[in-house]
Amino acid sequence: MNLIVLRFPTPKLTVVCVFLQFSRHEPGVTHVLVTGGAGYIGSHAALRLLQDSYRVTIVDNLSRGNMGAVKVLQGLFPQPGRLQFIFADLGDQKSVNKIFAENAFDAVMHFAAVAYVGESTLEPLRYYHNITSNTLLILEAMASHGVKTLIYSSTCATYGEPEKMPITEATPQFPINPYGKAKKMAEDIILDFSKSKGADMAVMILR
């Protein structure tokens, strides 16, 4: 819920306006959660969504993202109910559940992730937590709150060192580093869940 207090010159006059747009579904309006929306790809995805009249919530812990990108978007789309930014860590299950409980999402675009191959070999556990575990938490929250559409940003690192080029959808996935392996695990979890009884999910995986 967004709470905006408008104060006018007359000292006794204070008008409180409560905007419920983010916390309720509205006919003809699609509300998209963009994780990692302060990053390069995420912020461009958010920009295109806003240009196409989607309602957007950006969630980012700013560990790799840039608040400047969010401020540019806020400046371009200042109207109530268009864009909100939530500072949160997707590894915190309580925070994730709170975000989903307080917002009526129609879809999720999941970009948030650490993304350096070399770093992943030095800090593999960090990458499995940040990529695989965090994706699992998002899926659980989506399931609990009935969000049925997911676009997942994966990586070509899931292909490892392919024998043939160019890479196609039919190219086998044999990742060779923790970054690619963590993304591949997340893909498998997403696909397994989407095929499960009652999931009824629409999923797209970007590589």
Buried (B, 14 or more C-beta within 10 A) or exposed (E): EEEEEEEEEEEEEEEEEEEEBBBEEEEEBBBBBBBBBBBEBBBEBBBEBBEEEBBBBBBBBEEBBBEEBBEEBBEEBEEEBBBBBBBBBBBBBEBBBBBBEEBBBBBBBBBBBBBEBEBBEEBBEBBBBBBBBBBBBBBBBBBEBEBBBBBBBBBBBBBBEBEEEEEEEEBEBBBBBBBBBBBBBBBEBBBEBBEEEEBEBEBEBEB
